[in-house]
Amino acid sequence: MKKFLFLTLCLLSVAALFAEDKKERLANTVILDEAGVKNLGIETIEAEETTFEETVFALGRIEVLPGKKAIVSSRVPGRAYSVLALPDQTVDEGEELMWVESRQPGDPPPTIMLAAPMAGLIAKVDIAVGQPITPDQSLIEIVDLSTVEASARVPEHLAAKLKKGQKAHIRVPGFPDKVFEAELAHLGAYADGESGTIEAAFHVQNKELLLRPEMRAEFNIVVGSRENVMAIPRAAVQGDVAGRFVYIKDYDLKHAFVKVPLVLGTENHEFVEVKQGLIAGDEVVTRGAYSLAFAGKGSVSLKEALDAAHGHPHNEDGTEMSKEKASGQTGGSGDHHEHSPWNLLTVFFAASTGLLLFFLIITAFVIRRSPAA
């Protein structure tokens, strides 16, 4: 008899929890029409376990790689006779850049050709035709930007986490959608006492010459990683520190999104760890999540959405409408298409109720047949 009572209580508890969970889920559901989804620009991503990177954030600049800069000057004094070099022009080593007319006597005076000492990009031209020239004067500057140095200024207290060979994700404001990958080449020999930072230099391939010296850069240096971590984009997470949540696509209703509370862990520049609240396969709203938080109940009622999804009438609160009430709403006419009010939830409650009734009858019968204590 005790087993019967225990099983009865278990079934009652499961039924109550199931009903309460569905009620809470529907209360936190935003239902839109197709136009609403398009207007909000809703985009989703499937939640899954992945490799989660622990990163250190730092700011810095793009610089010319040491040894990849050359200055063109004249060994003899004179004046600029011809200037062929132009800023932002690509030149090869030995290519003709300008001619210098010497101060030595002659008719005409002798001229000297100045050639490019290295292949690269002309960064500066500080000379004009006819301008006097001295040997200590910098005339043309050439830089090789096929590989540049990205110099990050990392806070001193994070220096212990840095090691040569660590990967970094580097972004520059001029190309916000592009990420440059590089490995840590060297650490600065000295720390900057004023800013409390240490240099971390990365050699970045720059074949398209997008990165230019003195550009600002943002660094996310990977200092560790963990496997099989449930993580989602940071842009999907809404709320404040006291209550973080996301919206996921409802598995039953069309154009419906459910607000789900989360327990979060660590985060990096792009993703945040989810410790509780999601399961693999949930379709999490990434773009448009902020707008959903202010959409109220949406543009479609819960009743309309459930009616369309299940093919039979529901009450305004989402509960099943009785067959008699549904018939009354249609005026009792016989020309409407009648749908079965039975779905999985209804079947579950009907079966559990019947099973509970059976156990109660058996329990009462056993009690009546038991001898008095």
Stockholm file with secondary structure:
# STOCKHOLM 1.0

chainA/1-373         MKKFLFLTLCLLSVAALFAEDKKERLANTVILDEAGVKNLGIETIEAEETTFEETVFALGRIEVLPGKKAIVSSRVPGRAYSVLALPDQTVDEGEELMWVESRQPGDPPPTIMLAAPMAGLIAKVDIAVGQPITPDQSLIEIVDLSTVEASARVPEHLAAKLKKGQKAHIRVPGFPDKVFEAELAHLGAYADGESGTIEAAFHVQNKELLLRPEMRAEFNIVVGSRENVMAIPRAAVQGDVAGRFVYIKDYDLKHAFVKVPLVLGTENHEFVEVKQGLIAGDEVVTRGAYSLAFAGKGSVSLKEALDAAHGHPHNEDGTEMSKEKASGQTGGSGDHHEHSPWNLLTVFFAASTGLLLFFLIITAFVIRRSPAA
#=GR chainA/1-373 SS CHHHHHHHHHHHHHHHHHHHHHHHHHHTEEECCHHHHHHHTCEEEECEEEEEEEEEEEEEEEEECTTCEEEECCSSCEEEEEECCCTTCEECTTCEEEEEEESSCCSSCCEEEEECSSSEEEEEECCCTTCEECTTCCCEEEECCSEEEEEEEEEGGGGGGCCTTCEEEEECTTSTTCCEEEEEEEEEEEEETTTTEEEEEEEEECTTCCCCTTCEEEEEEEEEEEEEEEEEEGGGCEEETTEEEEEEECSSSTTEEEEEECEEEEECSSEEEEEESCCTTCEEEEETHHHHTTSTTBSSCHHHHHHHHHSSCBCTTSCBCCHHHHHHHTTTCTTSCCCCCCCHHHHHHHHHHHHHHHHHHHHHHHHHHSCCC
#=GC SS_cons         CHHHHHHHHHHHHHHHHHHHHHHHHHHTEEECCHHHHHHHTCEEEECEEEEEEEEEEEEEEEEECTTCEEEECCSSCEEEEEECCCTTCEECTTCEEEEEEESSCCSSCCEEEEECSSSEEEEEECCCTTCEECTTCCCEEEECCSEEEEEEEEEGGGGGGCCTTCEEEEECTTSTTCCEEEEEEEEEEEEETTTTEEEEEEEEECTTCCCCTTCEEEEEEEEEEEEEEEEEEGGGCEEETTEEEEEEECSSSTTEEEEEECEEEEECSSEEEEEESCCTTCEEEEETHHHHTTSTTBSSCHHHHHHHHHSSCBCTTSCBCCHHHHHHHTTTCTTSCCCCCCCHHHHHHHHHHHHHHHHHHHHHHHHHHSCCC
//
